[in-house]
């Protein structure tokens, strides 16, 4: 039976002193992807991990790596994360001037390309990219830290994207990241989300399958 949604637990809320154990937890609890948040301290007010850590983790699991670049200059890091073993690479529309070019670079490397928008950015800003991307990531919190409360109005973007996809026969999947827990998950799924990113709630056992 087809799952009602795909699950991508976020390593942002994992035990950074034992990431391999956190990966085992994701595998045991039915994660479909491993979501890896990359923060540069500029685009968002935090620093996380870089390509060497992703490369070290690549040998520990066969689950797809869903790398989310929350960085000011994504074009400077895409090749490094491709080489490190990323399967999906998502960058922010707010950080990229030549977004279509970056999508092409990711595809030319045989990887899946995603575009993300923060809560204050409308879907209309990425309409020209929708025929080309494999994933659209809707941030339902202001990115930079885990454990935030979901901005529920952002779920309207999910509905809008699903409507556009159906009307124009596009192929992207829609992902939601931020504030997903046992209480908000039904709302996220009802909006039509395909891929759910969850950090704190997942590792606290709220989303056990």
N, C-alpha and C positions, 0 to 999 in steps of 0.2 A: 504493500500500500504506500502511495506517495505521502511523504511527510508534508504537514501543512506549511512548514517553512524550513529554510536552511538556517543553521546556527553557526555563528562565527564568534566563539569566545575570545575576548580581548586580553592579550598578555599584559596590558597596562595595569590590570588588577591582580596579576599573578604574583607569586613569590619570586622576586628577582634574585634571591639567593639560591634558588633551585628551579630554574625555568624548565629543566628537563622533567621534573616531577609534575609541574603544572601542565606540561604537554601530555603526560600520561593521563592526568585527570581529564583533560579535554577529550582524549580518545575514549576513555572509559565511559564518559557521560554523553557520548553521541555527538560531539562536535563535528561539523562538516568541513569547516575551514578553521584556520588559526589566524585571527586578526592581529596584526602587528602595527601599533601606532608609532610613527616616527615623528618626533617633535624636535624643533631646532632652537627653541627659546626666543624666536623672533616672530614667526607667524602665530605661534601660541606661546603662552608664558610657562613653558616647561621644557625639559630635556629628557629624551628617553634613549633608545638604542639606535645603533647604526649598522651598516652592512656586515662588519665582522661578527656581531652577535647573531644576525640572521644566518650567516654562512655556517656558524658553529651549530645552530639549531637544525639546519636543513637535514643533517644526517640522522637526526633523532626521530623523525616521523615522515610518513608519506602523505599526511594531510596537506592540502593546498595552503600555501602562505598567501594571505590577503593583506598586502602591505599598504598602509594608509599614510601617505606623505603629507603631514601637516607642517610644511616647510615653505620658506619664502621663495626659494629658487629650486623648484622640483626638477628642472631640466639638468641641474648639476648633479643630481643623485640617482636618477633613473637607471643609468647604466650600471652603477655600483650595486644597486639592489637586484637588478636582473642577474648579474654575475653571482650574487650571493645566494640566489635560489628562489626569489619571489615568483609566484605563479600569477598573481593578480596585483596590479599596481594602480592605486587610486591617488590622484592629486587634486588639489583644490582649484576650482575655477577662479577664485579670488587671487590666487598666487601666480597664475599662468597667463602670459600675454599671448603666446602662440600655442594654445591648447590643442588644436587639431594636429599640429606638428608632433606634440608629445604623444598623443594617441597613436600616431603612425609609428613613432620610434618604439613604443611598447609592442605594438602589433608586429612590427618587423622582426622583433626578437622572439616571436612566437608566444607572447604572453597576453593576458587579458587586461584591458584598459578600463579604468573607472574614473569618473569625475565626481567630485563632492562639492556640496555647498553648505555654508554655515547658516544658522537660523535667520539671519537678516537678508540673505540672498534669495531672490525669487527664482522659480523654475524657468521663467522667461529668459533669464540670462544665459542659459545653456541649451536653448532650443536647437541652435545650429550644430551642436555636438551629438545630439541624441541619435542620429542615424549611425554613428560611428562607434560609440562606446558599448562596452559589454556590461557595465554596471553604473548605476547612479546611487551615490551614497548621500542620504539626507541626514545631516547632523541635527539632532533634536535637543542638543545642549550646545552652549558655546564651548568649543573644543579647548582642551588643554589639561583638564583634570578629570579623573574618574569620580563616580559616586554622586553626580549631580542629578537634580530633579528634571524630568523631561518637560520640554516646552511643547505642550500638547498641540498647539496650533500648527506646528511643523508637520503633523501628520496629514494635513490637507495637501501638502506637496506630494506625498505618496499617492494620494488619490488622483491628483492632477497628472502625475507621471504615468500611472497605470492607464488612465484614459487616453493619453497621447499615444502610448505604446499600442493600445488596441486599435485606435483609429488609423494609425499610420503604419501598422504592422512592423514596428521596430522590435529588436530582439534583446534589449538590455534587461537586466534584473534590477530591482529596486531594493536598496538596503537602508536600514535605519540604525543609527548609532547614537546612544546617549540616553541614560535614564531608563533603560529597559529593565524591568523587574517583574515579579509575579503579578503586580497590580496593573502595570501598563502593557504587559505583553498582549493581552486580549485586544486592546485598542490598536496596537501596532499591527497585529494580524488582520483585524477587521478592516484596516485601511488598505490592505492589499500588499503588505510588505513580503518580499520573497526571501530576503536574507537578513537575519536579525543579529546584530552585534551586541554582546553583553559582557561586561567585565565583573563588577562587584557582585551583582546578583547571581551570576553564574557560579563564581567561586565560593559564594556563600550557600550554594545548593538550592537556590530559589527556582532555578529553571531546569532541574533534573528531569530527564526524559524517561 
